Amino acid sequence: MPISIELKPEVEERLGREAEAVGLSVKAYVEDLIERQISVPREGAAPGVDIEELDRVLDALSEGSVDRPAPPPEAYTRESIYQEHN
C-alpha cells in the first residue's frame, strides 16, 4: 500500500543519515521502523512477554507466602528503609 507523507527537512535528513548508517535505503529503513512500532503489544507489555507465563511465574514466587507473618509497621518507615544513607 503506497503512503505519502510530508516530512520536515530536518527529519528527512536525519532519516537519510540513520538509514545510511545501518546500510539501508530510506524506504527500507522507514518500513522497518513502522513494522517494529506496530509489532509492540498495546497492552503495555514488553515485546515477547507472555502475560500468562508471567502470571505463572509470579504465582510460583508467591507460593508459601500466604502463611508468612506481615512485617511490623516500623519496617516501612523512611528511617528504616534509608538507615544506612546520610
Backbone bond lengths (Angstrom), bond angles and torsions (degrees), N, CA, C in turn:
res aa  C-N    CA-C-N  psi(-1)  N-CA   C-N-CA  omega(-1)  CA-C   N-CA-C  phi
1 M - - - 1.449 - - 1.526 107.88 -
2 P 1.280 117.40 116.57 1.464 120.21 177.51 1.527 111.63 -72.67
3 I 1.324 115.29 136.43 1.460 121.87 177.29 1.519 107.24 -134.10
4 S 1.331 116.09 135.88 1.467 120.47 176.23 1.511 108.74 -116.47
5 I 1.336 116.07 135.22 1.458 120.73 176.04 1.520 108.75 -135.34
6 E 1.295 115.35 148.98 1.463 121.25 176.06 1.524 107.93 -96.74
7 L 1.309 116.78 125.68 1.457 121.99 180.00 1.520 109.88 -112.63
8 K 1.314 114.98 151.02 1.457 119.69 172.12 1.528 107.46 -64.67
9 P 1.318 117.89 146.44 1.463 119.81 -179.09 1.530 113.35 -54.31
10 E 1.339 117.35 -38.68 1.474 119.07 -178.91 1.526 111.98 -68.44
11 V 1.343 116.65 -31.73 1.463 120.16 177.55 1.523 109.35 -71.09
12 E 1.307 116.33 -42.97 1.460 120.87 178.37 1.533 110.75 -60.97
13 E 1.319 117.40 -42.19 1.464 121.44 178.35 1.524 111.19 -63.36
14 R 1.327 115.41 -43.19 1.472 118.90 -179.80 1.525 110.98 -64.98
15 L 1.336 116.89 -42.26 1.463 119.79 176.91 1.528 110.60 -58.43
16 G 1.318 115.71 -42.71 1.461 119.61 178.69 1.514 112.32 -61.31
17 R 1.325 116.77 -44.02 1.474 120.93 179.37 1.524 111.11 -64.60
18 E 1.327 116.06 -44.91 1.468 119.58 -177.66 1.524 111.14 -68.22
19 A 1.334 117.01 -38.77 1.465 120.42 177.48 1.525 110.23 -62.86
20 E 1.307 115.80 -44.57 1.467 120.59 179.67 1.525 110.93 -63.12
21 A 1.312 117.06 -38.15 1.468 121.51 -178.70 1.527 112.25 -63.06
22 V 1.332 116.70 -30.10 1.468 119.47 179.59 1.520 112.08 -103.07
23 G 1.330 116.47 6.24 1.458 120.72 175.22 1.513 115.17 76.09
24 L 1.325 117.36 29.67 1.461 121.54 179.32 1.513 110.56 -119.39
25 S 1.326 114.78 158.66 1.461 118.80 170.06 1.521 107.35 -72.71
26 V 1.312 116.45 161.15 1.472 119.51 178.09 1.515 109.64 -59.72
27 K 1.329 117.17 -41.52 1.468 121.33 179.52 1.525 111.17 -58.87
28 A 1.332 116.55 -49.42 1.463 120.32 -179.72 1.522 111.24 -65.02
29 Y 1.318 116.99 -37.69 1.464 121.28 179.78 1.529 110.77 -64.80
30 V 1.321 117.14 -45.74 1.473 121.15 179.46 1.528 110.15 -65.41
31 E 1.342 117.66 -40.78 1.470 120.02 176.66 1.523 110.80 -58.95
32 D 1.339 116.29 -43.38 1.463 120.56 179.17 1.526 111.44 -63.44
33 L 1.329 116.83 -43.02 1.471 120.37 178.02 1.523 111.13 -59.26
34 I 1.310 116.21 -45.58 1.469 120.38 -178.04 1.521 110.30 -66.50
35 E 1.334 117.76 -44.80 1.466 120.60 -179.86 1.523 111.70 -61.19
36 R 1.336 116.42 -41.38 1.471 119.25 178.27 1.524 111.24 -66.53
37 Q 1.317 116.97 -38.38 1.465 120.64 -178.71 1.526 111.52 -66.00
38 I 1.326 117.33 -43.42 1.463 118.42 -176.60 1.520 112.51 -80.51
39 S 1.337 118.04 -10.86 1.461 119.59 178.09 1.523 112.24 -84.08
40 V 1.335 118.45 -8.21 1.466 121.96 178.85 1.524 108.99 -77.19
41 P 1.349 117.24 126.38 1.466 119.48 178.27 1.526 111.40 -58.85
42 R 1.303 117.59 142.57 1.455 122.35 -178.08 1.518 113.37 -87.54
43 E 1.323 117.70 -2.22 1.460 120.73 -178.35 1.517 112.33 -80.21
44 G 1.304 117.50 1.93 1.450 120.41 -179.81 1.514 113.38 93.09
45 A 1.317 117.52 -4.58 1.456 120.34 179.36 1.522 109.81 -81.80
46 A 1.298 115.61 151.24 1.457 120.13 176.49 1.522 109.30 -70.44
47 P 1.337 117.82 152.00 1.466 119.38 178.57 1.521 110.96 -57.13
48 G 1.309 116.32 137.70 1.445 121.39 178.07 1.522 114.82 85.59
49 V 1.302 118.89 -2.16 1.460 121.39 -179.73 1.518 108.87 -89.73
50 D 1.323 115.74 122.54 1.456 121.79 177.07 1.531 107.25 -92.61
51 I 1.324 116.48 114.33 1.463 121.49 -176.21 1.526 111.47 -59.20
52 E 1.333 117.22 -39.58 1.463 119.82 179.71 1.525 111.48 -64.99
53 E 1.329 116.85 -40.06 1.462 120.24 177.26 1.527 110.61 -65.97
54 L 1.316 117.29 -39.72 1.457 121.28 176.69 1.525 110.50 -60.68
55 D 1.329 117.05 -43.57 1.470 120.86 177.03 1.522 110.99 -59.40
56 R 1.348 117.26 -43.03 1.469 120.36 179.80 1.527 111.06 -63.10
57 V 1.317 116.48 -42.89 1.467 120.23 -179.71 1.526 110.43 -64.55
58 L 1.320 117.08 -44.59 1.463 119.92 179.63 1.526 111.40 -65.18
59 D 1.326 117.36 -38.10 1.462 120.38 176.24 1.529 110.73 -62.46
60 A 1.332 116.52 -42.56 1.463 120.32 179.16 1.526 110.72 -64.07
61 L 1.315 117.20 -39.25 1.468 120.28 178.34 1.524 111.98 -65.48
62 S 1.313 116.17 -32.64 1.463 118.92 -176.22 1.527 113.25 -86.93
63 E 1.333 117.67 -6.33 1.463 119.70 179.69 1.524 109.85 -58.13
64 G 1.304 116.14 134.21 1.453 121.56 178.54 1.507 114.22 84.57
65 S 1.313 117.63 -5.68 1.459 118.61 -178.52 1.526 112.53 -85.89
66 V 1.315 117.30 -10.06 1.466 120.66 -178.32 1.518 111.24 -63.77
67 D 1.325 117.74 -37.91 1.457 121.57 -176.21 1.526 113.35 -89.90
68 R 1.301 117.75 -0.17 1.460 120.28 -179.67 1.519 109.32 -75.46
69 P 1.315 116.86 139.92 1.466 119.02 178.51 1.527 110.86 -70.65
70 A 1.304 115.82 149.10 1.466 120.80 177.38 1.521 109.26 -72.22
71 P 1.320 117.58 143.23 1.470 119.67 176.81 1.525 110.10 -64.42
72 P 1.314 117.09 153.98 1.465 119.35 179.40 1.535 110.08 -67.17
73 P 1.323 117.96 155.22 1.466 121.15 -178.46 1.523 113.81 -55.58
74 E 1.335 117.08 -32.60 1.466 118.39 -178.67 1.535 112.47 -68.36
75 A 1.328 117.63 -12.12 1.460 120.66 176.74 1.522 111.34 -69.10
76 Y 1.325 116.86 -19.05 1.458 121.34 -176.69 1.522 114.03 -106.78
77 T 1.311 117.68 14.46 1.454 118.83 178.45 1.518 109.53 -80.76
78 R 1.299 116.30 154.56 1.464 121.29 178.33 1.527 110.55 -58.00
79 E 1.310 115.58 -40.21 1.458 120.14 -178.13 1.530 111.00 -63.31
80 S 1.334 117.63 -41.83 1.458 119.17 -178.45 1.533 111.69 -71.93
81 I 1.308 116.94 -31.96 1.464 119.68 179.56 1.528 111.06 -73.71
82 Y 1.318 116.93 -39.81 1.465 121.00 -176.10 1.531 112.51 -108.23
83 Q 1.327 117.52 29.62 1.455 120.43 -174.20 1.531 113.42 -63.14
84 E 1.323 118.59 -26.44 1.455 120.13 -179.09 1.523 113.20 -95.93
85 H 1.314 117.50 4.42 1.461 121.69 177.90 1.519 109.82 -105.47
86 N 1.310 116.36 147.81 1.464 119.94 178.43 1.486 111.16 -106.02
